[in-house]
Amino acid sequence: KLMVPLLKFYFHDNVRISAAQSMPSLLECAEIRGPEHLQHIWGYICPELVQAIEFETNLEVIAEMYEALGKCIELLRTGCLSDKWMKDLMHFLEKNLNCYFENEAQRFEIRNHIDYDEVVEESLALEETDDVYKLSKMTDILHASFV
């Protein structure tokens, strides 16, 4: 109950990152006390983590939260997400995929613009790298959810 609220500590990014990174370890510790305790802890962590991801705006923090969620799901295996959690998860993954496609279309338009030069390309390449990194973390969640 100490670390989960820190997922929404908006005054410092590293606090949210550390909180997210601790979630899989907390589940590993809870596993020792048995499956009932593990499910109880997961029932507390999952909705908070999903909600924190949904409202997070910092790319680095989002990526760490995606990675943490993927590790948690991988640890608990398939079936650990309730229908509501799965629906919420798929909703924001879809939203982020649509955002990626919109960004990609904008980058394509900018590259075909008359004022396009190396400086603009450098900026676009950096944006694209960030988007691809976020996508890779999203695929980790999808992989853990369906394997």
C-alpha positions as CSV (number, residue, x, y, z in Angstrom):
1,K,0.0,0.0,0.0
2,L,3.1,2.2,0.1
3,M,4.3,1.9,-3.5
4,V,1.0,1.7,-5.5
5,P,-0.1,5.3,-4.7
6,L,3.3,6.5,-5.9
7,L,2.4,5.5,-9.4
8,K,0.5,8.8,-9.5
9,F,3.1,11.0,-7.8
10,Y,3.3,13.7,-10.4
11,F,5.9,15.9,-8.8
12,H,8.8,13.6,-9.8
13,D,9.0,11.2,-12.7
14,N,11.6,8.9,-11.1
15,V,9.2,8.2,-8.2
16,R,6.6,7.0,-10.6
17,I,9.2,5.0,-12.5
18,S,10.5,3.3,-9.3
19,A,7.0,2.6,-8.2
20,A,6.2,0.9,-11.5
21,Q,9.4,-1.1,-11.5
22,S,8.7,-2.4,-8.0
23,M,5.3,-3.9,-8.9
24,P,6.6,-7.2,-10.4
25,S,8.8,-7.7,-7.4
26,L,5.9,-7.0,-5.0
27,L,4.0,-9.8,-6.8
28,E,6.9,-12.1,-6.5
29,C,7.0,-11.5,-2.7
30,A,3.3,-12.0,-2.4
31,E,3.5,-15.3,-4.3
32,I,5.3,-16.8,-1.2
33,R,2.2,-16.4,0.9
34,G,0.0,-18.3,-1.5
35,P,-2.2,-17.8,-4.5
36,E,-5.1,-16.2,-2.5
37,H,-2.7,-13.5,-1.2
38,L,-1.2,-13.1,-4.6
39,Q,-4.7,-12.5,-6.2
40,H,-5.5,-10.0,-3.4
41,I,-2.4,-8.0,-4.0
42,W,-2.9,-8.2,-7.8
43,G,-6.5,-7.0,-7.3
44,Y,-5.1,-3.9,-5.6
45,I,-2.2,-3.3,-8.0
46,C,-3.7,-3.9,-11.4
47,P,-6.5,-1.2,-11.6
48,E,-4.1,1.4,-10.2
49,L,-1.4,0.5,-12.6
50,V,-3.8,0.5,-15.6
51,Q,-5.2,3.8,-14.5
52,A,-1.8,5.4,-14.0
53,I,-0.8,4.3,-17.5
54,E,-3.9,5.8,-19.0
55,F,-3.3,9.2,-17.5
56,E,0.5,9.3,-17.8
57,T,1.9,11.8,-20.3
58,N,5.7,11.3,-20.0
59,L,7.0,8.8,-22.6
60,E,9.8,7.4,-20.3
61,V,7.3,6.8,-17.5
62,I,4.7,5.2,-19.8
63,A,7.4,2.8,-21.2
64,E,8.4,1.8,-17.7
65,M,4.8,1.3,-16.6
66,Y,4.1,-0.8,-19.8
67,E,7.2,-2.9,-19.0
68,A,6.1,-3.4,-15.4
69,L,2.6,-4.4,-16.4
70,G,4.0,-6.8,-19.0
71,K,6.2,-8.4,-16.3
72,C,3.3,-8.7,-13.9
73,I,1.1,-10.4,-16.5
74,E,3.9,-12.7,-17.4
75,L,4.5,-13.6,-13.8
76,L,0.8,-14.3,-13.2
77,R,0.2,-15.9,-16.6
78,T,-2.9,-15.7,-18.8
79,G,-6.3,-15.2,-17.1
80,C,-5.0,-12.7,-14.5
81,L,-6.9,-9.8,-16.1
82,S,-10.6,-9.5,-15.4
83,D,-12.9,-8.6,-18.3
84,K,-13.0,-5.0,-17.2
85,W,-9.2,-4.8,-16.8
86,M,-8.7,-6.4,-20.2
87,K,-11.2,-4.0,-21.7
88,D,-9.5,-1.0,-20.2
89,L,-6.1,-2.3,-21.2
90,M,-7.2,-2.8,-24.8
91,H,-8.9,0.6,-24.9
92,F,-5.7,2.5,-24.1
93,L,-3.5,0.3,-26.2
94,E,-5.8,1.0,-29.1
95,K,-5.7,4.7,-28.3
96,N,-1.9,4.6,-28.3
97,L,-1.8,2.7,-31.6
98,N,-4.1,5.2,-33.2
99,C,-1.9,8.0,-31.9
100,Y,1.1,6.3,-33.4
101,F,-0.6,6.0,-36.8
102,E,-1.6,9.7,-36.7
103,N,2.0,10.7,-35.8
104,E,3.4,8.5,-38.6
105,A,1.0,10.2,-41.1
106,Q,2.0,13.6,-39.9
107,R,5.7,12.7,-40.2
108,F,5.0,11.5,-43.8
109,E,3.3,14.8,-44.6
110,I,6.2,16.8,-43.2
111,R,8.7,14.8,-45.1
112,N,6.9,15.6,-48.3
113,H,6.7,19.3,-47.5
114,I,8.8,21.9,-49.4
115,D,10.6,23.2,-46.3
116,Y,11.8,19.7,-45.4
117,D,15.6,19.6,-44.5
118,E,18.1,17.6,-42.4
119,V,17.2,19.5,-39.2
120,V,13.5,18.6,-39.6
121,E,14.5,15.0,-40.4
122,E,16.6,14.7,-37.3
123,S,13.6,15.9,-35.2
124,L,11.3,13.5,-37.0
125,A,13.7,10.6,-36.5
126,L,13.8,11.3,-32.8
127,E,10.0,11.3,-32.5
128,E,9.8,8.1,-34.5
129,T,12.4,6.4,-32.2
130,D,10.3,7.4,-29.2
131,D,7.1,6.1,-30.8
132,V,8.8,2.8,-31.7
133,Y,10.1,2.4,-28.2
134,K,6.7,2.8,-26.8
135,L,5.3,0.4,-29.3
136,S,7.8,-2.2,-28.3
137,K,6.7,-2.0,-24.7
138,M,3.1,-2.3,-25.8
139,T,3.9,-5.5,-27.7
140,D,5.4,-6.9,-24.5
141,I,2.1,-6.4,-22.8
142,L,0.2,-8.0,-25.7
143,H,2.7,-10.9,-25.8
144,A,2.4,-11.6,-22.0
145,S,-1.5,-11.3,-22.2
146,F,-1.9,-13.9,-24.9
147,V,0.9,-16.4,-24.4
